[in-house]
Amino acid sequence: MQHRLLTLGATVLTTLLMGGVVQAGTDESNDVDDGQTGGSSQTVEVEMFDYAYHPAELEVEVGTTVRWVSEEKRTSHDIYFPDEDIGSPRLFPEESWERTFDEAGTYEYYCQPHENRNMQGVIRVVEVGDKE
């Protein structure tokens, strides 16, 4: 009986993960927020591991919040927007940082500690309804 319950639980968890219902989260004490607010109706996650952002290129609608989550085991990363001179503090394993994009445009960013490894990304923000 216990084996059946364990198998059932594993099956349900796998189904939820594959369906995208379960989102990677962090302990609130580890979350770092930039203080920007907006009418975001959606949060999109970017994972940081293997000295890269996954996905490195992202297109979202105005009002979307992007959450970067560090999935590294031993190092830290940050998110730096050079055109605006703003960014996150260094994020250690399982920490996250969010930014809500309230204006359309192209937002290029990179990891300052790993700029020499070409750890970079871009967020393209489009008006609602213009997303391809």
NORKA-V50882 format. One record per residue. N is the residue number from 1. PHI is phi in degrees with one decimal (NA if undefined). OMEGA is omega in whole degrees, 0 to 359 (NA if undefined). D_CENTER is the distance of its C-alpha to the mean C-alpha in whole Angstrom. Layout:
# NORKA-V50882
[[N & PHI & OMEGA & D_CENTER] [N & PHI & OMEGA & D_CENTER]]
This chain:
# NORKA-V50882
[[1 & NA & 181 & 39] [2 & -63.7 & 179 & 37] [3 & -63.3 & 179 & 36] [4 & -64.8 & 179 & 35] [5 & -64.6 & 179 & 33] [6 & -64.2 & 178 & 31] [7 & -63.8 & 179 & 31] [8 & -61.6 & 179 & 30] [9 & -61.8 & 179 & 27] [10 & -65.0 & 179 & 26] [11 & -64.9 & 179 & 26] [12 & -63.2 & 179 & 25] [13 & -61.3 & 179 & 22] [14 & -60.7 & 179 & 21] [15 & -62.4 & 179 & 22] [16 & -63.3 & 180 & 19] [17 & -64.6 & 181 & 17] [18 & -69.1 & 179 & 18] [19 & -84.4 & 177 & 18] [20 & 78.0 & 181 & 14] [21 & -76.6 & 181 & 16] [22 & -89.5 & 179 & 14] [23 & -106.7 & 176 & 11] [24 & -64.0 & 181 & 9] [25 & -124.2 & 177 & 10] [26 & -136.6 & 174 & 12] [27 & -65.5 & 184 & 15] [28 & -56.7 & 181 & 15] [29 & -67.9 & 179 & 17] [30 & -95.8 & 182 & 14] [31 & -74.3 & 177 & 12] [32 & -122.6 & 184 & 12] [33 & -115.3 & 181 & 12] [34 & -83.5 & 177 & 13] [35 & 84.7 & 179 & 16] [36 & -76.9 & 179 & 15] [37 & -126.0 & 179 & 16] [38 & -176.9 & 181 & 17] [39 & -87.1 & 184 & 18] [40 & -59.0 & 177 & 15] [41 & -105.8 & 184 & 15] [42 & -144.3 & 173 & 12] [43 & -120.1 & 179 & 8] [44 & -115.0 & 184 & 6] [45 & -106.3 & 174 & 3] [46 & -120.1 & 179 & 3] [47 & -93.8 & 178 & 5] [48 & -116.8 & 175 & 8] [49 & -160.1 & 183 & 11] [50 & 52.8 & 178 & 15] [51 & 55.9 & 178 & 14] [52 & -154.0 & 173 & 12] [53 & -95.4 & 181 & 8] [54 & -127.0 & 0 & 8] [55 & -80.0 & 179 & 9] [56 & -80.8 & 178 & 10] [57 & -122.1 & 185 & 12] [58 & -144.6 & 174 & 10] [59 & -118.1 & 181 & 13] [60 & -134.6 & 176 & 12] [61 & -88.2 & 176 & 15] [62 & -51.5 & 180 & 16] [63 & 95.3 & 180 & 15] [64 & -79.6 & 174 & 12] [65 & -99.6 & 175 & 9] [66 & -106.6 & 179 & 5] [67 & -116.9 & 176 & 3] [68 & -94.6 & 181 & 3] [69 & -124.2 & 178 & 5] [70 & -80.5 & 178 & 8] [71 & -108.7 & 178 & 10] [72 & -69.7 & 179 & 13] [73 & -99.0 & 189 & 16] [74 & -132.6 & 185 & 18] [75 & -130.4 & 179 & 17] [76 & -124.0 & 179 & 14] [77 & -136.7 & 170 & 12] [78 & -135.0 & 178 & 11] [79 & -127.3 & 184 & 10] [80 & -126.0 & 178 & 14] [81 & -102.1 & 186 & 15] [82 & -64.7 & 181 & 18] [83 & -65.6 & 180 & 20] [84 & -111.7 & 183 & 19] [85 & 53.9 & 175 & 19] [86 & -133.6 & 178 & 16] [87 & -179.7 & 182 & 13] [88 & -90.8 & 166 & 12] [89 & -73.9 & 176 & 14] [90 & -67.0 & 181 & 14] [91 & -107.8 & 179 & 12] [92 & -93.0 & 183 & 14] [93 & -46.6 & 177 & 13] [94 & 73.7 & 174 & 11] [95 & -89.4 & 181 & 10] [96 & -141.7 & 178 & 7] [97 & -146.9 & 183 & 7] [98 & -123.5 & 173 & 7] [99 & -144.6 & 176 & 9] [100 & -97.5 & 182 & 11] [101 & -100.5 & 184 & 13] [102 & -98.8 & 180 & 17] [103 & -132.4 & 177 & 18] [104 & -64.6 & 178 & 19] [105 & 154.8 & 178 & 18] [106 & -110.8 & 184 & 17] [107 & -119.2 & 178 & 14] [108 & -88.9 & 181 & 15] [109 & -148.4 & 177 & 13] [110 & -154.8 & 177 & 13] [111 & -92.9 & 183 & 13] [112 & -60.2 & 180 & 17] [113 & -65.9 & 184 & 18] [114 & -123.5 & 178 & 17] [115 & -59.6 & 180 & 18] [116 & -69.2 & 177 & 21] [117 & -99.8 & 181 & 19] [118 & 57.7 & 176 & 18] [119 & -82.0 & 185 & 14] [120 & -143.6 & 179 & 13] [121 & -152.5 & 178 & 11] [122 & -147.0 & 175 & 12] [123 & -114.5 & 174 & 11] [124 & -102.1 & 182 & 14] [125 & -105.7 & 182 & 15] [126 & -118.3 & 177 & 18] [127 & -63.0 & 180 & 20] [128 & -57.6 & 181 & 20] [129 & 92.7 & 182 & 22] [130 & -94.5 & 183 & 22] [131 & -66.9 & 181 & 19] [132 & -76.5 & NA & 20]]
